[in-house]
Amino acid sequence: MAASRSAAACAAICGAVLFCGPAVAGDADVTPYRVAVAVTATPELGETVAFDAIRSRVGDGLRRAFAPAIEITADVAAENYDKRFDVALSAVAGKFRIAVTEYDATFAVTSAPVTVTAPSARGNHGRVITDAAVAAAAAAFRPVASIRPGGERGRVTLVPRAARLVPTDRRAVRLDGRFLTAFLVSPGRHPEAAADVRRVPSTYLAVESARGGEGFADGPVGASVISPFRNPFARSRGRSRFAALAVGPVHAETELSVVMSGTPSVFGPTDSPAAGRAVLVTPLVRDGEEQTRFLPRPAEARDVILDRDGRMTFPAGRPVLLEIRAAGRTVASRPLLPGAVATVVWRLPDDRYERDFRLVVEEIESSLIETVAARSVFVRRGNVALDRGDIDDAERWAEKAAGLPGAGVFLRRLDASAAANAAAAGEAGNARATARIERERRRVTGTIKRFLAGTAIDTLRERIETNRDLAGLVPE
């Protein structure tokens, strides 16, 4: 009994190695998918279900659903498949619970589970489970496409794999209306080495419905690029290529975690959550006319405050643009497709020193405005006093203007704050923040020198001395 329970709990594997065929026919990729299927069941279910029959029928059902894009066989030990369906069977409240995930071996990414339930039917377990598992697998299937950069800015051409091998009503292997994530695939240094696969950061592709929404595209299709980068698909080197994996099935929500790297501590720079930071969330929608680009919709933008762990949660839905702002300017931004993955970590350089410096700059600029305004008023009143011949009153206004903080006062505070914060940012390894602090220091220095040059006060004093000479009031 124990042995049977153990055997039922172990994975029963049926594999798929696809037939060989031409790689490309014209502009359509007709390379079939090599697919494996792994079936597991809980011990209690293994005692009541003809497990071997279920394993065989799941394979047969997938063959009927996807052939000739795939062909199911019984060998998976070589692990040379492109995709693997993991079918987990269990019993809940007298019903079968079937959870199917799709693992893509090229990109090493596992989908969210597609979970369905089926009624328990004595003597017909195989057919009930097979039908439910095949439907779940079809929902979990994520098509793959190669990316052809170039052409119109913000758009690429996608060539879906194996789309021409199946009838036009089988949406599972097609891309119409779907979102995809992008990857850079570089082959290994020698034939036996594994390929180096890297996700293109924060970049998504959105495919329009082909042919005006009629039917499905089995050849190249256009896709809009949603990315914080101007050209995320710059020409690859050597044998590297760009590829894309369709998003889906979606997760119920995506948890975003914003982390500030390079935060100083007694143990050296470390990571810390961006607790309490505000994130501006703006929906991204297709432009009204061409429907080929995704643009922000500012009217629906909202500020969201990160919790004490630097986290926030987005329910699955349309893409959004995330922006982190400081001192009225955007310091970091990225798009997010809620539901594409369960968790996203947004790692940013610790900008506390840059923010501290900007606070000082804001205070300096506020005081500078008040000083310039007051100086202008005092000088004007001094000139009015001279116009009516009151030299003593003009002298009093000139002294008041001269008594206001001069350029040196502002520059010393500015330079001291810039030096301290730039040095701290450098120690934290944030060279970009150091450079931005220096650029801001030079800008504010120019502003201070321009508005506090002192020429207006000098001109007023010259007028006062001239009027004294004319009035014969110059002291010996």
C-alpha positions in Angstrom: 0.0 0.0 0.0 2.8 2.4 0.9 4.6 1.6 -2.3 1.5 2.3 -4.3 1.0 5.6 -2.6 4.6 6.5 -3.2 4.4 5.6 -6.8 1.3 7.6 -7.4 2.8 10.6 -5.8 5.8 10.5 -8.1 5.7 12.2 -11.4 4.5 10.2 -14.3 6.1 11.6 -17.4 5.1 11.5 -21.0 7.3 13.4 -23.3 7.1 15.0 -26.7 9.8 15.2 -29.4 8.5 16.9 -32.5 9.0 15.8 -36.0 11.6 17.6 -38.1 10.6 20.0 -40.8 11.7 23.1 -42.6 12.6 25.9 -40.3 11.1 28.7 -42.3 8.8 28.8 -45.3 8.8 32.2 -46.8 8.2 34.8 -44.0 6.5 32.3 -41.7 8.2 30.3 -39.0 7.0 26.7 -39.3 9.4 25.2 -36.7 7.2 23.0 -34.5 7.4 23.1 -30.7 9.1 20.2 -28.9 6.8 19.5 -26.0 6.8 17.3 -22.9 4.0 16.6 -20.5 4.5 15.7 -16.8 1.6 14.4 -14.8 1.6 14.1 -11.0 -1.1 13.0 -8.6 -1.6 13.0 -4.9 -1.4 9.6 -3.1 -5.1 9.4 -2.2 -6.1 10.1 -5.8 -3.7 7.5 -7.1 -5.7 4.7 -5.4 -9.0 5.6 -7.0 -8.0 6.6 -10.5 -6.5 4.6 -13.4 -3.4 6.7 -13.4 -1.7 5.1 -16.4 -4.8 5.7 -18.5 -4.9 9.3 -17.5 -1.3 9.8 -18.4 -1.9 8.4 -21.8 -5.1 10.2 -22.5 -3.7 13.6 -21.5 -0.9 13.1 -24.1 -3.5 12.0 -26.7 -5.7 15.0 -26.0 -2.8 17.5 -26.3 -1.8 15.8 -29.6 -5.3 16.3 -31.0 -5.4 19.9 -29.7 -2.1 21.2 -31.0 -0.9 18.8 -33.8 0.8 19.3 -36.2 2.5 22.1 -34.2 3.5 19.4 -31.7 3.7 15.7 -31.6 3.6 13.8 -28.3 5.9 10.9 -27.8 7.0 8.9 -24.7 10.6 10.1 -24.2 11.4 13.1 -22.0 14.6 11.9 -20.3 16.8 13.8 -22.7 15.2 17.1 -21.7 15.5 18.4 -25.2 12.0 19.9 -25.2 11.0 23.5 -25.8 8.0 23.5 -23.5 6.8 21.2 -20.7 3.2 21.1 -19.3 3.1 20.1 -15.7 -0.3 18.6 -14.9 -1.0 18.2 -11.1 -4.0 16.2 -10.1 -5.7 16.2 -6.7 -9.1 15.6 -5.1 -10.9 18.5 -3.4 -14.4 18.1 -1.9 -15.3 15.1 -4.0 -14.1 16.7 -7.3 -10.9 16.6 -9.3 -8.6 19.6 -9.2 -6.3 19.9 -12.2 -3.6 22.6 -12.1 -1.5 23.1 -15.3 1.6 25.2 -15.7 3.7 25.7 -18.7 7.5 25.8 -18.4 9.4 27.3 -21.4 12.8 25.8 -21.5 14.3 28.4 -23.8 13.6 31.3 -21.4 13.4 29.3 -18.2 10.1 30.8 -17.3 7.1 29.1 -15.7 3.6 30.4 -16.2 1.0 31.0 -13.6 -1.1 27.9 -13.0 -4.4 27.4 -14.8 -6.6 25.6 -12.3 -9.9 23.8 -13.2 -12.1 21.4 -11.4 -14.0 18.4 -12.9 -16.8 16.3 -11.4 -15.9 12.8 -10.2 -17.5 10.3 -12.5 -17.1 6.6 -11.6 -15.7 4.6 -14.4 -15.0 7.6 -16.6 -12.2 9.3 -14.7 -9.8 9.3 -17.7 -12.1 11.2 -20.0 -13.2 13.7 -17.4 -9.6 14.6 -16.4 -8.3 14.5 -19.9 -10.8 17.0 -21.2 -10.2 19.4 -18.3 -6.4 19.0 -18.5 -6.3 19.6 -22.2 -8.4 22.8 -21.8 -6.2 24.0 -19.0 -3.0 23.3 -21.1 -4.4 25.2 -24.0 -5.0 28.2 -21.8 -1.5 27.9 -20.3 0.2 27.7 -23.7 2.4 30.8 -24.4 3.4 31.2 -28.0 7.0 32.2 -28.9 8.1 34.6 -31.7 11.3 36.0 -33.1 11.7 39.8 -33.2 12.7 41.7 -36.2 13.7 45.2 -35.2 13.7 48.1 -37.6 11.1 50.0 -39.4 8.9 52.6 -37.7 10.2 53.8 -34.3 8.4 52.2 -31.4 7.3 49.2 -33.5 8.8 45.8 -34.4 7.8 42.8 -36.5 7.1 39.5 -34.8 7.3 36.1 -36.6 5.2 33.6 -34.5 6.5 30.1 -34.3 4.5 27.3 -35.8 1.5 29.5 -36.4 1.1 28.4 -40.0 1.0 24.7 -39.0 -2.4 24.8 -37.5 -5.9 25.8 -38.7 -6.8 29.5 -38.5 -9.3 29.0 -35.6 -6.7 27.8 -33.2 -5.6 30.8 -31.3 -3.3 29.0 -28.9 -0.2 29.3 -31.0 -1.0 32.8 -32.4 -0.2 36.2 -31.1 -3.2 38.4 -32.1 -4.1 40.9 -29.4 -1.5 39.5 -26.9 1.2 41.1 -24.8 4.7 39.6 -24.9 8.0 39.9 -22.9 11.2 40.3 -24.8 14.5 38.4 -24.4 18.0 38.5 -25.8 19.2 35.0 -26.7 22.9 34.4 -27.2 24.2 30.9 -28.1 26.9 29.3 -26.0 30.6 29.4 -26.9 30.5 25.8 -28.1 27.7 23.5 -29.3 27.2 21.8 -25.9 27.1 25.0 -23.9 23.7 26.4 -22.8 22.5 29.6 -24.4 22.7 32.8 -22.4 19.1 34.2 -22.1 18.5 37.7 -20.7 15.2 39.5 -20.3 15.1 42.9 -21.9 14.3 45.0 -18.8 10.9 46.7 -18.4 10.0 46.1 -22.0 6.7 44.7 -23.4 5.4 44.1 -26.9 1.7 44.6 -27.7 0.3 42.8 -30.8 -2.6 44.3 -32.7 -5.5 42.2 -34.0 -4.4 41.1 -37.4 -6.3 41.8 -40.6 -8.7 44.2 -39.0 -9.7 41.6 -36.4 -10.7 39.0 -39.0 -9.1 35.6 -38.4 -5.6 35.1 -37.0 -2.2 35.9 -38.4 0.0 33.0 -39.3 2.8 35.2 -40.7 4.7 38.3 -39.4 2.6 40.7 -37.3 3.3 44.2 -36.1 3.7 45.0 -32.5 4.0 48.2 -30.4 7.0 48.5 -28.1 6.4 49.6 -24.5 9.7 50.4 -23.0 11.6 53.0 -21.0 14.5 52.7 -23.5 14.6 54.7 -26.7 15.9 51.6 -28.7 15.6 48.4 -26.6 16.3 46.3 -29.7 19.6 47.8 -30.9 21.3 45.6 -33.4 22.5 42.4 -31.7 26.1 41.2 -32.1 27.2 38.0 -33.7 24.7 35.2 -33.5 22.6 36.8 -30.7 18.9 37.3 -31.5 15.9 38.8 -29.9 12.9 36.7 -29.1 9.6 37.1 -27.3 7.4 35.0 -25.1 3.6 35.7 -24.8 2.2 36.8 -21.5 -0.3 34.5 -19.9 -2.0 33.0 -18.1 -1.9 36.2 -16.0 -1.4 36.3 -12.3 -4.2 37.7 -10.3 -2.0 40.6 -9.2 1.6 41.8 -9.4 3.5 43.0 -6.3 5.9 45.8 -7.0 8.9 46.1 -4.6 11.0 49.3 -4.9 14.4 48.9 -3.5 17.1 51.6 -3.0 20.5 50.2 -3.6 23.7 51.6 -2.1 22.1 52.7 1.2 24.9 53.4 3.7 25.1 51.3 6.8 27.7 50.3 9.4 28.4 47.2 7.2 28.8 49.2 4.0 26.4 50.0 1.2 23.3 47.8 1.3 19.7 47.7 0.0 16.8 49.3 1.7 13.1 49.5 0.9 11.8 52.8 -0.5 9.3 53.2 2.3 6.9 56.1 2.0 8.0 57.2 -1.5 5.3 58.4 -3.8 4.8 56.6 -7.2 2.9 58.3 -9.9 0.8 55.7 -11.8 -0.5 56.6 -15.2 -2.5 54.2 -17.5 -1.0 53.5 -20.9 -3.6 53.4 -23.7 -3.3 53.0 -27.5 -3.4 56.3 -29.4 -6.8 57.1 -30.7 -6.1 57.2 -34.5 -3.4 54.7 -35.6 -3.7 52.4 -32.6 0.0 51.5 -33.0 1.5 53.3 -29.9 0.8 53.3 -26.2 0.6 56.8 -24.7 0.1 57.9 -21.1 -3.3 59.2 -20.1 -2.5 62.0 -17.5 -6.1 62.6 -16.7 -6.2 59.2 -15.0 -2.8 59.5 -13.2 -2.8 59.0 -9.5 -0.2 59.0 -6.7 0.3 55.9 -4.7 2.4 55.8 -1.5 4.6 52.7 -1.0 4.2 50.9 2.3 6.9 50.6 5.0 8.4 47.7 3.0 8.5 49.7 -0.2 5.7 47.6 -1.8 2.5 48.1 -3.6 0.1 45.7 -5.4 -1.5 46.0 -8.8 -4.5 43.9 -9.9 -4.1 42.3 -13.4 -5.0 44.8 -16.1 -3.8 47.2 -18.7 -0.2 48.5 -18.8 0.7 51.5 -16.6 3.6 53.9 -16.5 5.3 54.2 -13.1 7.2 57.4 -12.2 9.2 58.3 -9.1 9.5 62.1 -8.7 11.7 64.3 -6.5 11.7 68.1 -6.4 9.2 68.3 -9.2 11.1 66.2 -11.7 11.0 62.5 -12.7 14.0 60.7 -11.4 13.0 57.2 -12.5 10.3 55.7 -14.7 9.3 52.3 -16.2 6.2 50.6 -17.6 4.5 47.7 -15.9 2.1 45.1 -17.1 0.1 44.0 -14.0 -0.5 40.3 -14.0 2.4 39.4 -16.3 4.5 38.2 -13.4 3.7 37.7 -9.7 6.5 40.0 -8.4 8.6 42.8 -9.8 11.6 44.3 -8.0 12.5 47.8 -9.1 16.0 48.5 -8.0 17.0 52.2 -8.0 20.2 53.9 -6.7 19.8 55.4 -3.3 19.0 59.1 -4.1 18.7 60.4 -0.5 21.8 62.6 -0.9 20.5 64.0 -4.1 17.1 64.7 -2.5 18.8 66.3 0.5 20.8 68.6 -1.9 17.6 69.5 -3.8 15.9 70.5 -0.6 18.8 72.9 0.1 18.6 74.2 -3.5 14.8 74.8 -3.1 15.4 76.7 0.1 18.2 78.8 -1.5 16.1 79.6 -4.5 13.2 80.6 -2.3 15.4 82.9 -0.3 17.0 84.2 -3.4 13.6 85.2 -4.8 12.8 87.1 -1.6 16.2 88.8 -1.5 16.1 89.9 -5.2 12.5 91.2 -4.7 13.4 93.1 -1.5 16.6 94.6 -3.1 14.6 95.7 -6.1 12.0 97.5 -3.9 14.7 99.2 -1.8 16.7 100.4 -4.8 13.5 101.7 -6.5 12.5 103.6 -3.3 16.1 105.0 -3.1 15.8 106.3 -6.7 12.4 107.8 -6.0 13.8 109.6 -2.9 16.6 111.1 -5.1 14.1 112.2 -7.7 12.4 114.3 -5.0 15.7 115.6 -3.7 15.8 113.6 -0.4 19.4 112.4 -0.4 19.4 111.2 3.3 16.3 109.0 2.6 17.9 107.6 -0.5 21.0 106.8 1.6 18.8 104.9 4.1 17.3 102.8 1.3 20.7 102.1 -0.2 22.0 100.8 3.2 18.9 98.5 3.5 19.6 97.1 0.1 23.2 96.5 0.9 22.3 94.9 4.2 20.5 92.0 2.5 22.3 88.7 2.0 24.8 88.8 -0.8 25.9 86.3 -3.4 28.7 85.0 -1.1 26.2 83.9 1.6 24.2 81.9 -0.9 27.2 80.4 -2.6 28.9 79.3 0.6 25.8 77.4 1.7 25.3 75.9 -1.8 28.9 74.8 -2.2 29.0 73.2 1.3 25.8 71.2 0.7 26.9 70.1 -2.7 30.3 69.0 -1.5 28.9 67.0 1.4 26.2 65.3 -0.5 28.3 64.6 -3.6 31.0 63.0 -1.4 28.4 60.8 0.4 26.8 59.8 -2.9 30.2 58.8 -4.2 30.9 56.7 -1.2 27.6 54.9 -1.7 28.6 54.1 -5.3 26.1 56.4 -6.9 28.3 58.2 -9.5 25.3 59.4 -11.5 23.9 61.2 -8.4 27.3 62.8 -7.9 27.3 64.1 -11.4 23.8 65.4 -11.2 24.6 67.2 -7.9 27.5 68.9 -9.6 25.4 70.0 -12.6 22.8 71.4 -10.4 25.4 73.3 -8.3 26.8 74.9 -11.5 23.3 75.9 -12.6 22.3 77.5 -9.3 25.7 79.2 -9.0 25.0 80.9 -12.3 21.6 82.0 -11.2 22.9 83.5 -7.9 25.6 85.4 -9.7 23.3 86.7 -12.3 20.6 88.1 -9.9 22.9 89.3 -7.1 25.5 91.0 -9.2 25.1 94.2 -7.2 25.0 96.6 -10.1 21.7 98.2 -9.1 23.0 99.1 -5.7 26.2 100.5 -7.2 24.2 102.6 -9.6 22.1 104.0 -6.7 25.2 104.9 -4.7 26.8 106.7 -7.7 23.6 108.7 -8.1 23.7 109.6 -4.3 27.3 110.8 -4.6 26.6 112.8 -7.7 23.6 114.5 -6.0 25.8 115.3 -3.0 28.4 116.9 -5.2 25.7 119.0 -7.0 24.2 120.1 -3.7 27.6 121.0 -2.2 27.1 118.5 0.6 30.2 116.4 0.1 32.0 116.2 3.6 35.6 117.3 4.0 
